[in-house]
Amino acid sequence: MEKNMSAIDLRSDTVTSPTPAMRQAMANAEVGDDVWGDDPTAIRLEKLAADMIGMDSALFVPSGTMGNLAAALAHCDRGDELILGDKSHTFRWEAGGIAVVGGIHPHTIRNQHDGTLDLVDIEAAIRADDLHCPRSRAIFLENSHNSCGGVAIRPSYFAAVRKMADDHGLAVHLDGARVFNAAVALACPVTEITQHVDSVMFCLSKGLCAPVGSMLCGSSDFIHRARRARKMLGGGMRQVGILASAGIVSLEKMVNRLADDHRTARKMAAGLAEIPDIEIDLPSVQTNIVYFGLRKESSLEPAALVERLGKEFGIKIGQVGLREFRAVTHYWIAIQDIEKVLEAFHTLFSAR
């Protein structure tokens, strides 16, 4: 493949640009008005997404954040409560939209190291029918789990949450921004995960490499409600087939190759683990996300590490904490790029 990025950009898999096949598909896309429901390419993408996830219907949305918010609005009324992890993307990185826009109360419980929510904690968080309390309506889960190292959570966990939710009449939504990464890492069909939830959001614009968009999947009634929420949120677009055509290429051509991104991530993680100044939890590197830290005794300051990697080597990483960093591999990162990254790290730390 021809690399189209001058820098080695590991800040996120959101930095991916469309593949040549996507650009060709976008140029040739048949379009209509998606708000009126007559964009044929968007319809084809939504049918493909629903079939792959194993659900009745799907909806194209501009972003994963909008998809999760539309799901919350479809599952909950104002004053209701949803249960989610304190490290979940919806709680941490979506601008408080469920509360600000939806009037929905977030009930956070602690994410375990493996990305799960302890079943005992979920049970304790479910409210009794008491007029003093908001009504529990939904449980939000995440897979792969970004802030827990990109770990892939097994289908058996979702089956256990499903049973608990059914016992209490709650909906289960999956923030599956990278659910295909999780399925590839677990070597299982994605439907083994998604069969246990009521709705799923997944991103086309991360490892699947499309320029814009995410998919929200669920029952026909759920998608009907979510479509209204999308319109209210400003996500109803017109000739969206130009974008949807790239998403079709994502689903038809880009899923199986996610294993390549996992291999480059593991290679990077193993190489970083050899550097004394770096601390890293190797077992948590299961997909395309690598979290690592700079030990306190290191003489290289965190900001200096990011700055020098960029200025001296053309390498971009994300700083996500005082001494913590994140690197994410994707379609435009090859093994040779990872070798350059590791060489740069060794150069910086050997010079101290």
Secondary structure, DSSP 8 states (H G I E B T S, - for coil): -----SSEE-S-GGG----HHHHHHHHT-----TTTT--HHHHHHHHHHHHHHT-SEEEEES-HHHHHHHHHHHH--TTEEEEEETT-HHHHHSTTHHHHTT--EEEEE-B-TTS-B-HHHHHHHS--S-TTS-EEEEEEEESSBGGGTSB---HHHHHHHHHHHHHHT-EEEEE-TTHHHHHHHHTS-THHHHTT-SEEEEESSSTT--SS-EEEEE-HHHHHHHHHHHHHTT---SSTHHHHHHHHHHHHHSSTTHHHHHHHHHHHHHHHHTSTTEE--GGG--SSEEEEEE-TT-SS-HHHHHHHHHHHH-EE-EE-SSSEEEEE--TT--HHHHHHHHHHHHHHHHT-
